[in-house]
Amino acid sequence: MLCCVKEKIGEAVLPGDLLAFEIQKSENKREKLICGPGLRRDGEDVFVCKSGILRHKEPNLYWIDLQQRRYVPAKGESVIGIVTAKSGDVFKVDVGGSEQASLSYLAFEGATKRNRPNVQVGDLVYAQFIIANKDMEPELVCIDSCGRANGMGVFGAGGLLFKVSLGLVRKLLSPQSEIVKDLEKIFPFEMVIGLNGRIWVKAKTTQQTLIVANILESCENMTTEQRRSIFGRVSENVL
Amino acid sequence: MMQVTQSGSFQHAAVLREFGCEHSLLSRPDGSASFVQGDTTVLAGVYGPAEVMVSKESFDRATLEVTLKPKVGMPGVAERSKEQCIRQTCEAALLTRLHPRTSITLSLQTVHDDGALLACCLNAACMALMDAGLPMHCLFCGVCCAIDQQGTIKLDPTAREEKESRAVMTFALDSTDCRVMMSSTKGSYTAAELQQCIAVCQRASESIFQFYRDSVSRRYCKA
């Protein structure tokens, strides 16, 4: 179905829909259009390949906002991985994708050939993808481009790791997240959010940790009012 | 006049049976859906793109596996043949080249069979693949029709009507041009009757695609 893109912004679109963009032919310069996740180019046309809501950001970025549970590695994303094996100079890390990612032991802050990082099988690592495409095995690093850890590395003594949907994780990581602001008011806790749908939380006691984990897991399907009422009830019981 | 009830079912002018669907009803699979056509109900679950065994992996595309379980008993030859029909349709619709060396598993469970089972399986499979967020270049739907002894074409037959008819045909149609992607026929019919059945099914598929669109809008606007 061919449809004008301006009408469809904010509406649900289905795979197979063709999007028509208005191109201003009066100006000579070429217009650049950025197609985000869910949109594909086929020759001259742009078509939708996943069902969801079409979003637009000025000036020329379009993408499909969808609720997905399975993570597909993408370059530059920070994820929580579980170390599954140590083979030679690399660690094999499970990130929840279709294959395990590799993490070199030199990709930690201050690591040299003599000074190996203290990483055991079963540890949690917060790392960033440096290579992630469909043709190659994904690779992770725990340092940024300047060589500093910047919050990445092994973590997780105590605490609880659980899995949520990718949409909820993006909502939590957005700059003005209301869920995080409401949660901060209940009691203090530590939280690490991975873009692969994994969240790790740690509060002062085990019971508080479990309460935070349960609230986050149930946040996915609640509207704002339902969430506020549940948070209100929890803070009354805790105090 | 079309009526849309709370559960999302349609009533289409007494041609297709009343149909409805439910999204994301299972918690473990990456995508799941159930499709109801009259009394025929099929539940579908999709896992993927996930790890694949080295013996089955394909270097340039995703490997799609389909399993169909009947309501009672072990899966037999009839289920295997339906699985192949569904697998070929899904492979044509999915963009498998975007996920090489992975596996996509589609599990279908027959909850109740009252005719048009393959068509219902195709519809449930399409909704589950959409729910899992797998990239597709078109949608597909399944429509079943039967030719009875007098030669009249009956759309979406029940199990009793299928038994009494002389030919039963199921077509998978794509959403972009309503062309036939897969056909599975049983019985005796002429070439002219085949063309008539295809035309009837193409007209009926429009209401199914409109239903897909409405149910996806309802799902995303609610969230």
Interface residues (C-beta under 8 A of the other chain):
Chain A: M1 E11 A12 L14 P15 G16 G38 R40 D42 F47 C49 K50 S51 G52 I53 L66 Q67 Q68 R69 R70 V72 G97 S98 E99 K134 D135 G167 N221
Chain B: S24 D30 G31 G48 P49 A50 E51 V52 L95 L98 H99 P100 R101 T102 S103 M130 A132 G133 L134 P135 M136 H137 C138 L139 D174 S175 T176 Y212 R213 V216 S217 R219 Y220 C221 A223
